[in-house]
Each structure stands twice: as C-alpha cells, then as structure tokens.
Amino acid sequence: MKSVLKIETQEVRIVKIYRKNELSSELVSMVKEEIAFFKTLDHPNIAKCLEVLEDEHKLYVVLD
C-alpha cells in the first residue's frame, strides 16, 4: 500500500498494488471479492474503494 496525492484536489489517497504475476488463481478470486466488498462499504471509519486501475503487470485499487 502506498499513499498518493491527487494533484487536482490535493487529497491524499491510498493505493493498494497487486502484482499479477504473483497472484495464483485463488488469490485473484480473493482480490476480486475484496474489491467488491470495498465498493459496497459506506462508513466514515472504513476505506472506500474509489477506483480500480490495471496495466499489463499490476492491479491498482484506489481507496479513500
């Protein structure tokens, strides 16, 4: 996990980074479940999933 700064708004976000080549098919399923879970949450003390980005080698989950 890394902290990042959204330049336009100066807001700090957390990015959870997964390396695709290190994920087994079972872990891919778990990550998808985790992302779906984060997207459903709406609580002030729990991170909210804002965006999911993907490139050839990594999966990035942006949390608030």
C-alpha positions as CSV (number, residue, x, y, z in Angstrom):
1,M,0.0,0.0,0.0
2,K,1.2,3.5,-0.8
3,S,-0.1,7.0,0.0
4,V,-0.6,9.2,-3.1
5,L,-1.6,12.7,-3.6
6,K,-4.3,13.6,-6.1
7,I,-2.8,16.8,-7.6
8,E,-6.0,18.4,-8.8
9,T,-7.6,18.4,-5.4
10,Q,-4.6,17.9,-3.0
11,E,-6.4,14.9,-1.5
12,V,-4.4,12.0,-0.1
13,R,-5.4,8.5,-1.2
14,I,-4.2,5.0,-0.5
15,V,-3.3,2.7,-3.4
16,K,-3.2,-1.0,-2.9
17,I,-1.0,-2.6,-5.6
18,Y,-1.1,-6.2,-6.6
19,R,1.5,-7.8,-8.9
20,K,-0.4,-10.0,-11.3
21,N,2.4,-12.5,-11.8
22,E,2.5,-13.2,-8.1
23,L,-1.2,-14.0,-7.8
24,S,-2.5,-17.5,-8.1
25,S,-6.0,-18.1,-9.5
26,E,-7.2,-18.5,-5.9
27,L,-5.7,-15.2,-4.9
28,V,-7.2,-13.4,-7.9
29,S,-10.6,-14.6,-6.8
30,M,-9.9,-13.3,-3.3
31,V,-8.8,-9.9,-4.6
32,K,-11.9,-9.6,-6.7
33,E,-14.0,-10.4,-3.6
34,E,-12.1,-7.8,-1.6
35,I,-12.6,-5.1,-4.3
36,A,-16.4,-5.9,-4.5
37,F,-16.5,-5.7,-0.7
38,F,-14.8,-2.3,-0.6
39,K,-17.1,-0.9,-3.2
40,T,-20.2,-1.7,-1.1
41,L,-18.9,-0.1,2.1
42,D,-20.1,3.3,3.2
43,H,-18.8,4.0,6.7
44,P,-16.7,7.0,7.8
45,N,-14.1,4.8,9.6
46,I,-13.6,2.3,6.7
47,A,-11.7,3.0,3.5
48,K,-14.0,3.3,0.4
49,C,-12.9,1.9,-3.0
50,L,-12.8,4.8,-5.4
51,E,-11.3,3.3,-8.5
52,V,-9.6,0.2,-9.8
53,L,-6.9,0.6,-12.5
54,E,-5.0,-2.1,-14.3
55,D,-2.0,-2.4,-16.5
56,E,-0.1,-5.3,-18.0
57,H,1.7,-6.2,-14.8
58,K,-0.2,-4.7,-11.9
59,L,-3.7,-4.1,-10.5
60,Y,-4.2,-0.8,-8.5
61,V,-7.0,-0.3,-6.1
62,V,-7.5,3.3,-5.0
63,L,-9.0,3.8,-1.6
64,D,-10.2,6.9,0.2
